[in-house]
Amino acid sequence: MRFDTSFKQFIILMVCLMSAVQVSAQSRIKSSASQPTKPASSDGIAEARLIEIYRLIGKANTREALAKAGALVNEYPHFQLAQLVYGDLLSTQSRPIRQIGDVPDVLEQAAAKNLQALRTESQLRIAALQQRPPVDSIPAQFVGLSKRNKHAIAVDTAKARLYLFENSGRRIRLLADYYISVGKAGVGKNVEGDLRTPLGVYFITSSLDPKSLPDLYGSGALPVSYPNVLDMRRGKTGSGIWLHGNPSSQFTREPQATEGCVAMANPDLDRIISTVEIRTTPVLIGKNLQWVRPTELQRERDQLEGTLLSWASAKSSGDVRELLKYYAHDFSADGKDLTAFGKTVHADIAKLGRKPIELNDVSLIRWTDEAEILVATFGELVQGARTGRTIRQYWQKRSETWKIIYEGVLG
């Protein structure tokens, strides 16, 4: 097989980038094969096999690369990027090639948009795999996940990647990550129909039966809570933001192809659907996520938990005026401003009778853009009561002081 010099350099670069994830890719394949008592998971396998093909090309083992590429497209005929690589490998048998998707000029012009999308997809996959999150790291926004948050999802739109985490209570570990597609107009949703994917902290609200959905959404859909409280305060509109699959005719879609949702390969979505929990699984959607070790968040976590405990102490004291100091002047919740909410608080405290309040299962997720926001979710249990309630608060940092801008009961 013959390669143009620039293409050789490109392949060598790809191999260097892929080497960091080769072990994990192979271990994923071996892991699936080593558990015969359970159905083999197919999530991420197609990408792992594509990485292996790139590696073989870089080692000049073109015969095996061609055979593996043929097997890959035979099994996943709608995996367009794999088809493109397979076509390049076939072409090298008769002529040198210059780039990924090196087709005759007539075809290049006719399919320019699709070819560019596939090349961009390839670049995004490579970049995301090169810039792997450090071992045992998590997004800095996950300041403190509760044991009720058994799983968490983070989407890095700049890398076209979704990361799935498992939270055992003792540690949070990365289970898997996948290529994804976002809105046609990019990210930063503001209004209905702007074809943008929202950025922020959301939660999975339900799981839709794939039998009730058009083929466009693939093997299912998980709606998320857009618009959230912060979105609504900012006047953002729109709805129906989902994590969903791809049409049966497409294994993956181009990086920006949805109407604002996050789309992923159907086997990958199946893994997500079978893993996460409704209402308790957070979905962080950000751009260029910052990764840190959980120990680096300990100080911030302690400070924020201390603020929550101070709030609970003020509520337990029965002093309404002291308690309301924790709320922003522009607080709003369920149609109530701070004045109306204060009357409700007064009635609640009178009913409470100055009994201590215990907070449990505290979840703290930060979001920072033009403002610093904390989404706090926790169980509130009054001393002597058998059952409590789950509360979610949105706090905003105002002049170095945290103030509650929203408070609501989840259940």
C-alpha positions as CSV (number, residue, x, y, z in Angstrom):
1,M,0.0,0.0,0.0
2,R,1.2,3.5,-0.8
3,F,0.8,6.7,1.3
4,D,1.5,10.3,0.4
5,T,4.1,11.6,2.8
6,S,1.7,14.0,4.5
7,F,-0.8,11.2,5.0
8,K,2.0,9.1,6.5
9,Q,2.7,11.8,9.0
10,F,-0.9,12.2,9.8
11,I,-1.3,8.4,10.5
12,I,1.9,8.5,12.7
13,L,0.4,11.4,14.6
14,M,-2.8,9.4,15.1
15,V,-1.0,6.4,16.4
16,C,0.9,8.5,18.9
17,L,-2.3,10.0,20.1
18,M,-4.1,6.7,20.3
19,S,-1.3,4.9,22.2
20,A,-2.4,6.4,25.4
21,V,-5.8,4.8,25.2
22,Q,-4.9,1.5,23.4
23,V,-4.7,-0.4,26.6
24,S,-8.1,0.7,27.8
25,A,-9.6,0.0,24.4
26,Q,-8.2,-3.5,24.4
27,S,-9.2,-4.1,28.0
28,R,-12.8,-3.1,27.2
29,I,-12.9,-5.7,24.4
30,K,-11.4,-8.3,26.7
31,S,-13.7,-7.5,29.5
32,S,-16.7,-8.0,27.4
33,A,-15.3,-11.4,26.2
34,S,-14.4,-12.5,29.7
35,Q,-17.9,-12.5,31.1
36,P,-19.8,-15.2,29.3
37,T,-22.5,-15.4,31.9
38,K,-23.7,-11.9,31.0
39,P,-24.7,-10.4,27.6
40,A,-21.6,-8.8,26.1
41,S,-21.8,-5.0,26.2
42,S,-21.3,-3.5,22.7
43,D,-20.9,0.1,23.9
44,G,-17.6,1.7,22.8
45,I,-16.5,-1.4,21.0
46,A,-16.8,0.0,17.4
47,E,-14.6,3.0,18.4
48,A,-12.0,0.7,20.1
49,R,-11.8,-1.4,16.9
50,L,-11.3,1.7,14.8
51,I,-8.5,2.8,17.1
52,E,-6.9,-0.6,16.5
53,I,-7.1,-0.1,12.8
54,Y,-5.3,3.2,13.0
55,R,-2.6,1.6,15.1
56,L,-2.1,-1.1,12.6
57,I,-1.8,1.4,9.8
58,G,0.8,3.3,11.8
59,K,2.8,0.1,12.2
60,A,2.6,-0.5,8.4
61,N,0.6,-3.6,9.0
62,T,-1.8,-2.7,6.2
63,R,-3.0,-6.2,5.4
64,E,-4.3,-6.8,8.9
65,A,-5.7,-3.2,9.0
66,L,-7.6,-3.8,5.8
67,A,-9.0,-7.1,7.1
68,K,-10.1,-5.5,10.4
69,A,-11.6,-2.5,8.6
70,G,-13.6,-4.8,6.3
71,A,-14.9,-6.8,9.3
72,L,-15.8,-3.6,11.1
73,V,-17.9,-2.1,8.3
74,N,-19.4,-5.5,7.7
75,E,-20.7,-5.5,11.3
76,Y,-21.5,-1.8,11.4
77,P,-22.3,-0.9,7.7
78,H,-23.8,2.5,8.9
79,F,-20.5,3.5,10.7
80,Q,-19.6,6.2,8.1
81,L,-16.2,7.1,9.5
82,A,-15.2,3.4,9.5
83,Q,-16.4,3.1,5.9
84,L,-14.2,6.1,5.0
85,V,-11.1,4.6,6.5
86,Y,-11.9,1.3,4.8
87,G,-12.2,3.1,1.4
88,D,-8.9,4.8,2.0
89,L,-7.2,1.4,2.7
90,L,-8.7,-0.1,-0.5
91,S,-7.5,2.9,-2.5
92,T,-3.9,2.6,-1.2
93,Q,-3.6,-0.7,-3.1
94,S,-3.6,1.2,-6.4
95,R,-2.5,4.8,-5.6
96,P,-1.1,6.9,-2.8
97,I,-3.6,8.9,-0.7
98,R,-3.2,12.3,0.7
99,Q,-5.8,12.6,3.5
100,I,-8.6,10.9,5.3
101,G,-11.4,10.5,2.8
102,D,-9.1,10.9,-0.3
103,V,-11.7,10.6,-3.1
104,P,-11.7,11.8,-6.7
105,D,-12.2,15.5,-7.1
106,V,-15.7,15.0,-8.6
107,L,-16.8,13.1,-5.5
108,E,-15.0,15.5,-3.2
109,Q,-17.1,18.4,-4.6
110,A,-20.4,16.4,-4.5
111,A,-19.9,15.3,-0.9
112,A,-17.8,18.1,0.5
113,K,-20.0,18.8,3.5
114,N,-20.3,15.1,4.5
115,L,-16.6,14.5,4.0
116,Q,-15.7,17.5,6.1
117,A,-18.0,16.4,8.9
118,L,-16.4,13.0,8.9
119,R,-12.9,14.4,9.0
120,T,-14.0,16.7,11.9
121,E,-15.5,13.7,13.7
122,S,-12.2,11.8,13.3
123,Q,-10.2,14.8,14.6
124,L,-12.5,15.2,17.6
125,R,-12.3,11.5,18.5
126,I,-8.5,11.6,18.3
127,A,-8.2,14.9,20.3
128,A,-10.5,13.5,23.0
129,L,-8.6,10.3,23.3
130,Q,-5.3,12.2,23.4
131,Q,-6.4,14.5,26.2
132,R,-7.6,11.8,28.5
133,P,-8.8,12.9,32.0
134,P,-6.1,12.2,34.6
135,V,-6.6,8.9,36.4
136,D,-9.1,9.1,39.3
137,S,-10.1,12.7,38.4
138,I,-13.6,14.2,38.1
139,P,-15.0,17.4,36.7
140,A,-14.4,20.3,39.1
141,Q,-18.1,21.0,39.2
142,F,-18.8,17.8,41.1
143,V,-17.8,19.3,44.4
144,G,-19.6,16.6,46.4
145,L,-21.9,13.9,45.1
146,S,-24.3,12.2,47.5
147,K,-24.5,8.4,47.8
148,R,-28.0,8.8,46.2
149,N,-26.2,10.0,43.0
150,K,-25.1,6.5,42.1
151,H,-24.1,7.7,38.7
152,A,-23.3,11.0,37.1
153,I,-22.8,12.2,33.5
154,A,-20.6,14.9,32.2
155,V,-20.7,16.2,28.6
156,D,-17.7,18.1,27.2
157,T,-19.1,19.7,24.1
158,A,-15.7,21.0,23.0
159,K,-14.4,17.4,22.8
160,A,-17.7,15.9,21.6
161,R,-17.5,13.5,24.5
162,L,-19.8,12.1,27.2
163,Y,-18.3,10.7,30.4
164,L,-20.2,8.2,32.6
165,F,-19.2,8.0,36.3
166,E,-20.1,5.5,39.0
167,N,-20.3,6.8,42.6
168,S,-19.8,4.1,45.2
169,G,-20.0,6.6,48.1
170,R,-16.3,6.1,48.8
171,R,-15.0,7.1,45.4
172,I,-16.2,8.3,42.0
173,R,-14.7,6.5,39.0
174,L,-15.0,6.9,35.3
175,L,-16.9,3.9,33.8
176,A,-16.8,4.8,30.1
177,D,-16.8,7.7,27.7
178,Y,-18.4,8.1,24.2
179,Y,-18.4,10.3,21.1
180,I,-21.5,12.5,20.9
181,S,-23.2,15.0,18.7
182,V,-24.7,18.4,19.8
183,G,-26.8,21.1,18.3
184,K,-26.5,22.2,14.7
185,A,-25.8,25.8,15.8
186,G,-23.5,24.7,18.6
187,V,-24.0,25.3,22.3
188,G,-25.4,27.9,24.7
189,K,-29.1,27.5,24.2
190,N,-31.2,30.7,24.8
191,V,-34.5,30.4,22.9
192,E,-36.9,27.9,21.6
193,G,-35.7,26.6,18.2
194,D,-32.2,28.1,18.2
195,L,-30.7,24.6,17.5
196,R,-28.3,25.0,20.3
197,T,-27.4,22.6,23.2
198,P,-27.8,24.1,26.6
199,L,-24.9,24.5,29.0
200,G,-25.4,23.9,32.7
201,V,-26.4,21.4,35.5
202,Y,-29.4,19.2,34.8
203,F,-30.9,16.0,35.9
204,I,-32.4,13.0,34.0
205,T,-36.2,13.3,34.4
206,S,-37.5,10.2,32.7
207,S,-36.8,7.4,30.2
208,L,-38.9,7.3,27.0
209,D,-40.0,4.0,25.5
210,P,-38.2,3.7,22.1
211,K,-41.4,2.1,20.7
212,S,-43.1,5.5,21.1
213,L,-40.4,7.4,19.4
214,P,-39.6,8.1,15.7
215,D,-36.5,6.3,14.3
216,L,-34.6,9.6,14.5
217,Y,-34.1,9.0,18.2
218,G,-32.7,5.5,17.9
219,S,-32.9,3.1,20.8
220,G,-34.4,5.5,23.3
221,A,-34.3,8.9,25.0
222,L,-33.5,10.4,28.4
223,P,-35.0,13.8,28.8
224,V,-33.1,16.3,31.0
225,S,-34.4,19.1,33.1
226,Y,-33.8,22.0,30.7
227,P,-34.7,24.8,31.4
228,N,-33.5,24.6,35.0
229,V,-34.1,27.2,37.6
230,L,-31.1,29.3,36.5
231,D,-32.2,29.1,32.8
232,M,-35.7,30.3,33.7
233,R,-34.4,33.2,35.8
234,R,-32.4,34.3,32.8
235,G,-35.4,34.2,30.5
236,K,-34.2,31.2,28.5
237,T,-36.9,29.3,26.6
238,G,-37.3,25.9,24.9
239,S,-37.8,22.3,26.1
240,G,-37.4,18.7,25.0
241,I,-33.6,18.5,25.5
242,W,-32.8,14.8,25.5
243,L,-29.9,12.3,25.5
244,H,-30.9,10.1,22.7
245,G,-29.7,7.6,20.1
246,N,-29.2,7.8,16.3
247,P,-31.4,6.8,13.4
248,S,-31.0,3.2,12.2
249,S,-29.3,4.4,9.1
250,Q,-26.5,6.2,11.0
251,F,-24.1,4.7,13.6
252,T,-23.0,8.2,14.6
253,R,-23.9,11.7,13.4
254,E,-21.7,14.6,12.6
255,P,-20.4,16.7,15.5
256,Q,-23.2,19.3,15.2
257,A,-26.3,17.6,13.9
258,T,-29.1,17.8,16.4
259,E,-31.8,20.3,17.2
260,G,-30.2,20.9,20.6
261,C,-30.1,17.4,22.1
262,V,-27.1,15.2,22.8
263,A,-27.0,12.3,20.4
264,M,-24.9,9.2,20.6
265,A,-24.5,5.7,19.1
266,N,-27.3,3.4,20.0
267,P,-25.1,0.8,21.8
268,D,-23.6,3.6,23.9
269,L,-27.0,5.0,24.7
270,D,-28.2,1.5,25.7
271,R,-25.4,1.4,28.3
272,I,-26.4,4.8,29.7
273,I,-30.1,3.9,29.9
274,S,-29.4,0.6,31.7
275,T,-27.1,2.3,34.1
276,V,-28.4,5.7,35.3
277,E,-31.3,6.5,37.6
278,I,-34.2,8.8,37.0
279,R,-34.2,12.1,39.0
280,T,-31.0,11.5,40.9
281,T,-28.5,11.3,38.0
282,P,-26.9,14.7,37.3
283,V,-26.0,15.7,33.8
284,L,-23.3,18.3,33.6
285,I,-23.1,19.9,30.1
286,G,-20.0,22.1,29.7
287,K,-17.3,23.3,27.4
288,N,-13.7,22.3,28.0
289,L,-14.3,20.7,31.4
290,Q,-11.6,21.1,34.1
291,W,-10.6,17.8,35.8
292,V,-9.3,17.6,39.3
293,R,-8.8,14.9,42.0
294,P,-11.6,14.7,44.5
295,T,-9.1,15.6,47.3
296,E,-8.5,18.9,45.6
297,L,-12.2,19.7,46.2
298,Q,-12.2,18.8,49.9
299,R,-11.7,22.4,51.2
300,E,-14.4,23.8,49.0
301,R,-16.7,20.9,49.9
302,D,-16.2,21.5,53.6
303,Q,-16.9,25.3,53.3
304,L,-20.1,24.8,51.3
305,E,-21.3,22.1,53.7
306,G,-20.6,24.5,56.5
307,T,-22.8,27.1,54.9
308,L,-25.6,24.6,54.5
309,L,-25.3,23.6,58.2
310,S,-25.4,27.3,59.2
311,W,-28.6,27.6,57.2
312,A,-30.1,24.6,59.0
313,S,-29.0,25.9,62.3
314,A,-30.8,29.2,61.6
315,K,-33.9,27.4,60.6
316,S,-33.8,25.2,63.8
317,S,-33.4,28.3,66.0
318,G,-36.9,29.6,65.0
319,D,-35.5,33.1,64.2
320,V,-37.1,33.9,60.8
321,R,-35.2,37.2,60.4
322,E,-31.9,35.3,60.9
323,L,-32.9,32.6,58.5
324,L,-34.0,35.0,55.7
325,K,-30.5,36.5,55.8
326,Y,-29.4,33.4,53.8
327,Y,-31.8,34.4,50.9
328,A,-31.2,36.8,48.1
329,H,-33.4,39.9,47.8
330,D,-34.4,38.7,44.3
331,F,-35.2,35.2,45.5
332,S,-38.1,33.5,43.7
333,A,-39.7,30.1,43.9
334,D,-43.0,28.8,42.6
335,G,-44.3,32.3,41.9
336,K,-43.3,33.6,45.3
337,D,-40.9,36.5,45.9
338,L,-38.9,36.8,49.1
339,T,-41.7,38.6,51.0
340,A,-44.3,35.9,50.1
341,F,-41.8,33.1,50.7
342,G,-41.0,34.7,54.1
343,K,-44.6,34.2,55.2
344,T,-44.4,30.6,54.3
345,V,-41.1,30.2,56.2
346,H,-42.7,31.8,59.3
347,A,-45.5,29.2,59.2
348,D,-43.0,26.3,58.7
349,I,-40.8,27.4,61.6
350,A,-43.8,27.8,63.9
351,K,-44.8,24.3,63.0
352,L,-41.2,23.0,63.4
353,G,-41.2,24.2,67.0
354,R,-37.4,24.8,67.2
355,K,-36.6,21.2,66.7
356,P,-33.1,20.5,65.3
357,I,-32.9,19.7,61.6
358,E,-30.6,17.0,60.2
359,L,-29.2,17.2,56.7
360,N,-28.3,14.0,54.9
361,D,-27.4,12.8,51.4
362,V,-26.0,16.2,50.5
363,S,-25.1,16.8,46.9
364,L,-23.1,19.9,45.8
365,I,-22.6,20.7,42.2
366,R,-21.1,24.0,41.1
367,W,-21.7,25.9,37.9
368,T,-19.7,29.0,36.8
369,D,-20.3,31.3,33.9
370,E,-21.1,35.0,34.4
371,A,-22.1,34.0,37.9
372,E,-21.1,31.4,40.5
373,I,-23.9,29.0,41.2
374,L,-24.2,26.1,43.6
375,V,-26.9,23.5,43.1
376,A,-27.5,21.8,46.5
377,T,-29.7,18.8,46.9
378,F,-30.2,17.2,50.3
379,G,-32.6,15.4,52.6
380,E,-34.1,17.4,55.5
381,L,-35.1,15.4,58.6
382,V,-36.7,17.1,61.6
383,Q,-35.6,15.5,64.9
384,G,-38.2,12.9,66.0
385,A,-39.7,12.5,62.6
386,R,-39.7,9.2,60.8
387,T,-39.6,10.6,57.3
388,G,-38.3,13.8,55.8
389,R,-38.2,15.6,52.5
390,T,-35.8,16.3,49.7
391,I,-34.9,19.9,49.0
392,R,-33.1,21.5,46.1
393,Q,-31.6,25.0,46.5
394,Y,-29.8,27.2,44.0
395,W,-27.3,29.5,45.7
396,Q,-25.5,32.4,44.0
397,K,-22.3,34.0,45.2
398,R,-22.9,37.7,45.8
399,S,-20.0,39.8,47.0
400,E,-18.2,36.8,48.4
401,T,-21.3,35.6,50.2
402,W,-23.5,32.8,49.1
403,K,-27.3,33.6,48.9
404,I,-30.2,31.3,48.1
405,I,-32.0,32.4,44.9
406,Y,-34.4,29.4,44.7
407,E,-35.6,26.7,47.0
408,G,-38.0,23.9,46.2
409,V,-39.2,20.5,47.6
410,L,-38.5,17.5,45.4
411,G,-40.3,14.9,47.5
